[in-house]
C-alpha cells in the first residue's frame, strides 16, 4: 500500500477532519482514506429525467397512450 504525506495542512482542516471521523466513529486515518477513495472513484452515471419517468411509470403498471389516427396527408410545398 502507498503512503502520502500532506505538508502544510492547515490546523483547522485537520481539526474538521478529526471531528468528521469522530462523528462516523472511525480513526482520522480511516476517514481521510475513505475521502480520498471516494474523490477519485469513477463517476456514476446519473439517471436522466426520461429514465426516471419511465421507471416511475413502470412502477405503477406502465402508461398506455392512445394515438389518434392521422386524418390529413402531408400538404405539398409551394414556392409562390
ROSE-4610 file (N, C-alpha, C; in Angstrom, 1 decimal, always signed):
// ROSE-4610
residu = [X/X/X/X/X/X/X/X/X/X/X/X/X/X/X/X/X/X/X/X/X/X/X/X/X/X/X/X/X/X/X/X/X/X/X/X/X/X/X/X/X/X/X/X/X/X/X/X/X/X/X/X/X/X/X/X/X/X/X/X/X/X/X/X/X/X/X/X/X/X/X/X/X/X/X/X/X/X/X/X/X/X/X/X/X/X/X/X/X/X/X/X/X/X/X/X/X/X/X/X/X/X/X/X/X/X/X/X/X/X/X/X/X/X/X/X/X/X/X/X/X/X/X/X/X/X/X/X/X/X/X/X/X/X/X/X/X/X/X/X/X/X/X/X/X/X/X/X/X/X/X/X/X/X/X/X/X/X/X/X/X/X/X/X/X/X/X/X/X/X/X/X/X/X/X/X/X/X/X/X/X/X/X/X/X/X/X/X/X/X/X/X/X/X/X/X/X/X/X/X/X/X/X/X/X/X/X/X/X/X/X/X/X/X/X/X/X/X/X/X/X/X/X/X/X/X/X/X/X/X/X/X/X/X/X/X/X/X/X/X]
num = [1/1/1/2/2/2/3/3/3/4/4/4/5/5/5/6/6/6/7/7/7/8/8/8/9/9/9/10/10/10/11/11/11/12/12/12/13/13/13/14/14/14/15/15/15/16/16/16/17/17/17/18/18/18/19/19/19/20/20/20/21/21/21/22/22/22/23/23/23/24/24/24/25/25/25/26/26/26/27/27/27/28/28/28/29/29/29/30/30/30/31/31/31/32/32/32/33/33/33/34/34/34/35/35/35/36/36/36/37/37/37/38/38/38/39/39/39/40/40/40/41/41/41/42/42/42/43/43/43/44/44/44/45/45/45/46/46/46/47/47/47/48/48/48/49/49/49/50/50/50/51/51/51/52/52/52/53/53/53/54/54/54/55/55/55/56/56/56/57/57/57/58/58/58/59/59/59/60/60/60/61/61/61/62/62/62/63/63/63/64/64/64/65/65/65/66/66/66/67/67/67/68/68/68/69/69/69/70/70/70/71/71/71/72/72/72/73/73/73/74/74/74/75/75/75/76/76/76/77/77/77/78/78/78/79/79/79/80/80/80]
x = [+0.8/+0.0/+0.9/+0.4/+1.2/+0.9/+1.8/+1.6/+1.7/+1.0/+1.0/+1.2/+2.2/+2.4/+1.9/+1.0/+0.5/+1.1/+1.9/+2.6/+1.7/+1.9/+1.3/-0.2/-0.8/-2.2/-2.7/-3.6/-4.0/-4.6/-4.3/-4.7/-6.3/-7.0/-8.4/-9.0/-8.3/-8.7/-8.5/-7.4/-7.1/-8.2/-8.5/-9.5/-10.9/-11.2/-12.5/-12.6/-11.4/-11.3/-11.4/-10.8/-10.8/-12.3/-13.0/-14.4/-15.3/-15.0/-15.8/-15.6/-14.3/-14.0/-14.7/-14.7/-15.3/-16.8/-17.4/-18.9/-19.2/-18.3/-18.5/-18.0/-17.4/-16.9/-15.7/-14.8/-13.6/-12.4/-11.2/-10.0/-9.8/-9.0/-8.8/-8.2/-7.2/-6.6/-7.6/-8.5/-9.6/-10.5/-10.8/-11.7/-11.1/-9.8/-9.1/-9.0/-8.7/-8.5/-9.9/-11.0/-12.3/-12.6/-12.3/-12.5/-11.7/-10.5/-9.6/-10.2/-10.6/-11.1/-12.4/-13.3/-14.5/-14.2/-13.2/-12.8/-12.4/-11.7/-11.2/-12.0/-13.1/-13.9/-14.5/-14.7/-15.3/-16.6/-17.0/-18.2/-19.4/-20.4/-21.6/-22.5/-23.0/-23.9/-25.2/-25.6/-26.8/-28.0/-29.1/-30.3/-30.8/-31.2/-31.8/-33.2/-33.8/-35.2/-36.1/-35.8/-36.6/-36.5/-35.3/-35.2/-36.0/-36.0/-36.7/-38.2/-38.7/-40.1/-40.6/-39.7/-40.1/-40.1/-39.2/-39.2/-40.4/-40.8/-41.9/-43.2/-43.3/-44.5/-44.5/-43.4/-43.3/-43.7/-43.4/-43.7/-45.2/-46.0/-47.4/-48.2/-47.4/-48.1/-47.9/-47.2/-47.0/-48.0/-47.8/-48.8/-49.0/-50.3/-50.7/-51.3/-50.7/-51.3/-51.9/-53.1/-53.8/-53.5/-52.9/-52.5/-53.7/-54.1/-55.2/-54.7/-55.6/-55.3/-55.0/-54.1/-53.8/-54.9/-55.4/-56.5/-56.1/-55.0/-54.5/-53.2/-53.1/-51.8/-51.0/-49.7/-48.8/-49.1/-49.2/-49.5/-48.3/-48.5/-47.4/-46.8/-45.5/-44.8/-45.0/-45.4/-45.5/-44.4/-43.8/-42.8/-43.4/-44.5/-45.1/-45.1]
y = [-1.2/+0.0/+1.2/+2.2/+3.5/+4.4/+5.3/+6.3/+7.7/+8.6/+10.0/+10.9/+11.8/+12.8/+14.1/+14.8/+16.1/+17.1/+18.0/+19.0/+20.3/+21.1/+22.4/+22.3/+21.3/+21.2/+22.1/+23.1/+24.0/+23.3/+23.8/+23.2/+23.0/+24.0/+23.9/+22.8/+22.5/+21.4/+20.1/+19.9/+18.7/+18.5/+19.6/+19.5/+19.1/+19.7/+19.4/+17.9/+17.4/+16.0/+15.1/+15.5/+14.8/+14.7/+15.8/+15.8/+15.0/+15.1/+14.3/+12.8/+12.4/+11.0/+10.5/+11.4/+11.0/+10.9/+11.7/+11.6/+10.3/+9.8/+8.5/+7.3/+7.6/+6.5/+5.8/+6.5/+5.8/+6.7/+6.1/+6.9/+7.9/+9.0/+10.0/+9.5/+8.6/+8.0/+7.2/+6.5/+5.8/+6.8/+7.8/+8.8/+9.5/+9.9/+10.5/+9.6/+8.3/+7.3/+7.2/+7.1/+7.0/+8.2/+9.4/+10.6/+10.6/+10.2/+10.1/+9.0/+7.9/+6.8/+7.3/+8.0/+8.5/+9.6/+10.4/+11.6/+11.1/+10.0/+9.5/+8.4/+8.0/+6.9/+7.3/+6.3/+6.7/+7.3/+8.3/+8.9/+8.0/+8.0/+7.2/+7.9/+7.2/+7.8/+8.1/+9.4/+9.8/+9.5/+9.1/+8.7/+10.0/+9.9/+11.1/+11.2/+12.4/+12.6/+11.6/+11.4/+10.4/+9.0/+8.6/+7.3/+7.2/+8.3/+8.4/+8.3/+9.0/+9.0/+7.6/+7.0/+5.6/+4.6/+4.8/+3.9/+4.2/+5.4/+5.8/+5.2/+5.3/+4.8/+3.2/+2.6/+1.1/+0.7/+1.5/+1.1/+1.1/+1.8/+1.8/+1.1/+0.2/-0.6/-0.1/+0.9/+1.4/+2.4/+3.0/+4.0/+3.7/+3.5/+3.3/+4.6/+5.1/+6.3/+5.9/+6.4/+6.2/+7.3/+7.0/+8.0/+8.1/+9.3/+9.4/+9.1/+8.6/+8.2/+9.5/+9.5/+10.6/+10.8/+12.0/+12.2/+13.0/+13.7/+14.6/+14.1/+14.1/+13.7/+15.0/+14.7/+15.9/+16.8/+18.1/+19.1/+19.3/+19.5/+19.7/+21.1/+21.2/+22.5/+23.3/+24.6/+25.5/+26.6/+27.1/+28.1/+29.4/+29.9/+31.0/+32.2]
z = [+0.0/+0.0/+0.0/-0.7/-0.8/+0.4/+0.7/+1.7/+1.1/+1.7/+1.2/+2.5/+2.3/+3.4/+2.9/+3.6/+3.2/+4.1/+3.5/+4.2/+4.2/+5.2/+5.4/+5.3/+5.9/+6.0/+7.1/+6.9/+7.9/+9.1/+10.3/+11.5/+11.6/+11.1/+11.1/+10.2/+9.1/+8.2/+8.9/+9.6/+10.3/+11.4/+12.1/+13.2/+12.6/+11.5/+10.9/+10.5/+10.0/+9.6/+10.8/+11.9/+13.2/+13.7/+13.6/+14.1/+13.2/+11.9/+11.0/+11.2/+11.4/+11.7/+13.0/+14.0/+15.3/+15.2/+14.4/+14.1/+13.5/+12.7/+12.0/+12.8/+13.9/+14.8/+14.2/+13.5/+13.0/+13.1/+13.0/+13.2/+12.1/+12.4/+11.4/+10.1/+10.2/+9.0/+8.2/+8.8/+8.0/+7.3/+8.0/+7.4/+6.2/+6.3/+5.2/+4.0/+4.3/+3.3/+2.5/+3.2/+2.6/+1.7/+2.2/+1.5/+0.2/+0.2/-1.0/-2.0/-1.4/-2.3/-3.1/-2.3/-2.9/-3.9/-3.7/-4.5/-5.9/-6.0/-7.3/-7.9/-7.3/-7.8/-9.1/-10.0/-11.3/-11.1/-11.9/-11.8/-12.1/-11.3/-11.5/-12.5/-13.5/-14.4/-13.7/-13.8/-13.1/-14.1/-13.5/-14.3/-14.9/-16.2/-16.9/-16.4/-16.7/-16.4/-17.1/-18.3/-19.1/-18.5/-18.1/-17.4/-16.1/-15.4/-14.1/-14.3/-15.4/-15.7/-16.2/-17.0/-17.5/-16.3/-15.4/-14.2/-13.3/-13.1/-12.3/-13.0/-14.3/-15.0/-14.9/-15.0/-14.9/-13.5/-12.5/-11.1/-10.8/-11.6/-11.4/-12.6/-13.2/-14.3/-15.7/-15.9/-17.2/-17.6/-18.8/-19.3/-20.8/-21.1/-22.5/-23.0/-24.1/-24.7/-26.0/-26.2/-27.5/-28.4/-29.5/-30.5/-31.6/-31.8/-32.8/-34.2/-35.0/-36.4/-37.2/-38.1/-38.9/-39.9/-40.0/-41.0/-42.2/-42.0/-43.0/-43.6/-44.9/-45.5/-45.6/-45.8/-45.9/-47.0/-46.7/-47.8/-48.6/-49.9/-50.8/-50.6/-50.7/-50.6/-51.8/-51.7/-52.8/-52.6/-53.7/-53.6/-54.3/-54.0/-54.6/-53.7]
